[in-house]
Amino acid sequence: MDADATAVRAGEQLDWARLVAWLRERLPACGIPGLDVAQEPEITQFPGGHSNLTYLLRFGAVEIVVRRPPFGPVAPKAHDMAREFHWLSAMHRVFPLAPRPYALCEDIGIVGSVFYAMERRHGMVVRAEEPPAIRTPSDRRRVSEALVSTLADLHAIDVAADHLTALGKPAGFVARQVKGWTDRWHRAKTTPLPEMDALADWLLSRLPADAAPPAVVHGDFKLDNVMLDTDDIGRVVAVFDWEMSALGDPLVDLGILLAYWSPTAPPGQQDALTTVTHRPGYFTREELLEHYAARSGRDVSNVRFYETFAVFKIAVVIQQIYFRYVQGQTNDARFATFDMRVAYLARQAANLASL
């Protein structure tokens, strides 16, 4: 979530009357301080992100965030709001950076899909441009350290002691991930791309052993899924987007972070997926790995596999978005050239695999 919400994008309005009525019925039981659902809410939308839709409803001084999947058909098991809600419910108890979820609605008659309501966190999110609070290389180093430390701390949660074992099956986690994302690639493919098929085979032939012990895997841990304290950029105040969370190998998260740390767009392209971490002061790839290894105590010697898988996965995610665009399921012009992005990422992953 960005710090500021804006007007709801054309074509992404919901049935506000039904949504507000549902919230008025459910939210009072959540014990939200100062909430007065009798007030008429102001409704806006968070502009960041390329898939799930996130709205802000202000009931006076109290802000409620609502998340739902994108419009149109979605890939099986993707954009699972019920799953994200249940993960947040568990994680908020043991990892306070996970926002508190308030209520889940599985009645698609309300807004056309499953959705949930959660608390609003305040701070700043670094996307394609840096906020004014990040001005110097020293600032960027503090952001880097906070981000990597947060990931290591997430992976340090004792899954068994904190009663999280019911959330997933760690055995065979990486194998299921590789197979699942390969299947998604074949379902969303619009043109042949031999590099992606070769990468799927490369990953399957090099599966690592199961992590021991397993850890909480966020599934999409990157700079713009973390919110920083506006007054202290070295402090994380929230981690968002838990829909792909699982129990398994934590180095999958490290691979994702590394993949997004490098440019994910061809030269000259810039959008919400563009990184800023090439600027002076942000950790280098080597510094990121060193800090994570020191903080977590984990062996990162096989990180190239996880980084390659992460780039492959990002390519599939972007291809799924592009597939929705070419099928006419969204008319968002941001997605018109995503086929070029997929081809670029496939080449990046192939280069990683060849090292």
SULPE-V588373 format. One record per residue. N is the residue number from 1. RES is the residue in one small letter. SS is DSSP state (H for helix, E for strand, L for the rest). OMEGA is omega in radians with two decimals (NA if undefined). NEAR is the number of other ideal C-beta (glycine too) atoms within 8 Angstrom. Layout:
n: {N N}
res: {RES RES}
ss: {SS SS}
omega: {OMEGA OMEGA}
near: {NEAR NEAR}
This chain:
n: {1 2 3 4 5 6 7 8 9 10 11 12 13 14 15 16 17 18 19 20 21 22 23 24 25 26 27 28 29 30 31 32 33 34 35 36 37 38 39 40 41 42 43 44 45 46 47 48 49 50 51 52 53 54 55 56 57 58 59 60 61 62 63 64 65 66 67 68 69 70 71 72 73 74 75 76 77 78 79 80 81 82 83 84 85 86 87 88 89 90 91 92 93 94 95 96 97 98 99 100 101 102 103 104 105 106 107 108 109 110 111 112 113 114 115 116 117 118 119 120 121 122 123 124 125 126 127 128 129 130 131 132 133 134 135 136 137 138 139 140 141 142 143 144 145 146 147 148 149 150 151 152 153 154 155 156 157 158 159 160 161 162 163 164 165 166 167 168 169 170 171 172 173 174 175 176 177 178 179 180 181 182 183 184 185 186 187 188 189 190 191 192 193 194 195 196 197 198 199 200 201 202 203 204 205 206 207 208 209 210 211 212 213 214 215 216 217 218 219 220 221 222 223 224 225 226 227 228 229 230 231 232 233 234 235 236 237 238 239 240 241 242 243 244 245 246 247 248 249 250 251 252 253 254 255 256 257 258 259 260 261 262 263 264 265 266 267 268 269 270 271 272 273 274 275 276 277 278 279 280 281 282 283 284 285 286 287 288 289 290 291 292 293 294 295 296 297 298 299 300 301 302 303 304 305 306 307 308 309 310 311 312 313 314 315 316 317 318 319 320 321 322 323 324 325 326 327 328 329 330 331 332 333 334 335 336 337 338 339 340 341 342 343 344 345 346 347 348 349 350 351 352 353 354 355}
res: {m d a d a t a v r a g e q l d w a r l v a w l r e r l p a c g i p g l d v a q e p e i t q f p g g h s n l t y l l r f g a v e i v v r r p p f g p v a p k a h d m a r e f h w l s a m h r v f p l a p r p y a l c e d i g i v g s v f y a m e r r h g m v v r a e e p p a i r t p s d r r r v s e a l v s t l a d l h a i d v a a d h l t a l g k p a g f v a r q v k g w t d r w h r a k t t p l p e m d a l a d w l l s r l p a d a a p p a v v h g d f k l d n v m l d t d d i g r v v a v f d w e m s a l g d p l v d l g i l l a y w s p t a p p g q q d a l t t v t h r p g y f t r e e l l e h y a a r s g r d v s n v r f y e t f a v f k i a v v i q q i y f r y v q g q t n d a r f a t f d m r v a y l a r q a a n l a s l}
ss: {L L L L L E L L L L L L L L L H H H H H H H H H H H H H H H L L L L L L L L L L L E E E E L L L L L L L E E E E E E E L L E E E E E E E L L L L L L L L L L L L H H H H H H H H H H H H H H L L L E L L E E E E E L L L L L L L L L E E E E E L L L L E L L L L L L L L L L L L H H H H H H H H H H H H H H H H H H H L L L L L L L L L H H H L L L L L H H H H H H H H H H H H H H H H L L L L L H H H H H H H H H H H L L L L L L L L L L E E E L L L L L H H H E E E E L L E E E E E E E E L L L L L L E E E L L H H H H H H H H H H H L L L L L L L L L L L L L L L L L L L L L L L H H H H H H H H H H H H L L L L L L H H H H H H H H H H H H H H H H H H H H H H H H L L L L L L H H H L L H H H H H H H H H H H H H H H H H L}
omega: {3.00 3.13 -3.06 3.04 -3.10 3.14 3.13 -3.13 3.10 3.12 -3.13 3.03 3.09 3.01 -2.99 -3.10 3.14 3.14 -3.11 3.12 3.12 3.13 3.14 3.14 -3.00 -2.97 -3.13 -3.13 -3.07 3.10 -3.12 -3.08 3.05 -3.10 3.05 -3.05 3.08 3.13 3.09 -3.02 2.93 -3.02 3.08 -3.07 3.03 -2.98 -3.07 3.07 -3.08 -3.06 -3.11 -3.11 -3.05 -3.06 3.10 3.07 -3.14 2.99 -3.04 -3.12 -3.08 -3.09 3.14 3.10 3.11 3.13 3.07 3.11 3.04 3.09 3.11 3.12 3.10 -3.13 3.11 3.12 3.10 3.05 -3.07 -3.06 3.11 3.12 3.13 3.12 -3.10 3.08 3.11 -3.14 3.13 -3.04 -3.11 -3.14 -3.00 -3.11 -2.99 3.08 3.02 -3.12 3.13 3.04 -3.10 -3.03 3.14 3.06 3.10 3.06 -3.07 3.09 -3.11 3.14 3.11 3.14 2.94 3.08 3.04 3.11 -3.14 -3.14 3.03 2.98 -3.14 3.13 -3.13 3.12 -3.13 3.12 -3.08 3.09 3.12 3.04 -3.09 -3.11 3.10 -2.99 -2.98 3.02 3.10 3.07 -3.09 3.10 3.11 3.10 -3.14 -3.10 3.14 -3.11 -3.09 3.10 3.12 3.12 3.13 3.12 3.06 -3.11 3.13 3.14 3.12 -3.04 -3.10 -3.09 -3.10 3.01 3.13 -3.02 -3.12 -3.07 -3.11 3.13 -3.05 -3.09 3.12 -3.04 -3.08 3.11 3.11 3.12 -3.12 3.14 -3.10 -3.13 3.02 3.10 3.12 3.12 -3.11 3.14 -3.05 -3.05 3.12 3.06 3.12 3.07 -3.02 3.14 -3.12 3.11 3.12 3.12 3.12 3.11 -3.14 -3.14 -3.10 -3.11 -3.07 -3.09 3.10 3.04 3.12 3.10 3.12 -0.05 3.07 -3.12 2.96 3.09 -3.14 3.07 3.14 -3.05 -3.12 -2.99 -3.05 2.94 3.12 3.10 -3.12 3.07 -3.12 -3.10 -3.11 -3.02 3.07 -3.11 3.08 3.14 3.12 2.97 -3.06 2.94 -3.06 -3.00 -3.14 -3.10 -3.11 2.95 -3.10 -3.03 -3.07 -3.14 2.99 3.08 3.12 3.09 3.11 -3.13 3.12 -3.11 3.12 3.13 3.12 3.13 3.09 3.14 3.02 3.12 3.12 3.09 3.10 3.06 -3.03 3.08 -3.11 -3.13 3.01 -2.94 3.01 -3.07 -3.06 3.09 3.07 3.10 2.88 3.09 -3.11 3.13 3.12 -3.14 -3.13 -3.11 3.13 -3.11 -3.13 -3.10 -3.04 -3.05 -3.08 3.10 -3.10 -3.05 -3.13 -3.02 -3.11 3.08 -3.05 3.10 3.10 3.11 -3.12 3.13 3.06 -3.13 3.12 3.11 3.13 3.11 -3.12 3.08 3.10 3.10 3.13 3.11 3.10 -3.14 -3.09 3.09 3.13 -3.13 3.01 3.08 -3.13 -3.06 3.11 -2.99 -2.98 -3.11 -3.09 3.06 3.08 3.13 -3.14 3.14 3.12 -3.14 3.11 3.10 3.09 -3.13 3.12 3.10 3.09 -3.10 -3.08 -3.10 NA}
near: {11 9 9 4 9 7 5 8 8 3 7 9 5 9 8 8 6 10 13 10 8 10 15 10 7 12 14 8 5 9 4 10 5 7 10 8 9 4 7 3 10 6 10 11 14 13 7 9 8 8 8 12 10 11 15 14 14 12 11 7 5 11 9 17 15 13 12 13 12 11 9 8 5 9 9 3 5 9 10 9 16 10 8 14 11 10 12 14 9 10 12 12 7 8 12 4 8 11 12 8 13 12 10 11 11 6 5 8 4 11 11 8 8 12 12 15 12 12 10 10 9 7 11 10 12 11 8 8 5 7 8 5 9 11 5 7 7 7 12 14 11 10 15 15 11 13 12 14 10 12 14 11 10 15 12 8 12 6 13 8 5 9 6 12 8 4 10 8 6 11 5 7 18 13 9 8 12 13 9 9 12 11 8 12 13 7 7 12 11 8 5 4 10 6 11 14 8 9 14 12 8 10 14 11 6 7 8 9 4 12 12 5 6 11 14 13 13 13 12 9 12 9 12 9 10 14 13 16 10 9 3 7 12 8 8 12 10 11 15 9 10 13 13 8 12 9 14 15 14 14 13 16 14 14 15 15 14 15 12 12 12 11 7 13 11 7 5 4 10 6 8 10 10 11 11 11 11 7 8 5 10 13 12 6 9 6 9 14 12 8 13 14 11 7 10 10 5 9 5 10 4 9 12 8 11 14 12 15 15 14 13 16 11 13 15 13 9 14 15 13 13 15 11 14 14 7 8 6 9 12 6 7 5 7 12 6 7 12 10 9 16 14 10 11 14 14 9 11 14 11 8 11 9 5 5}
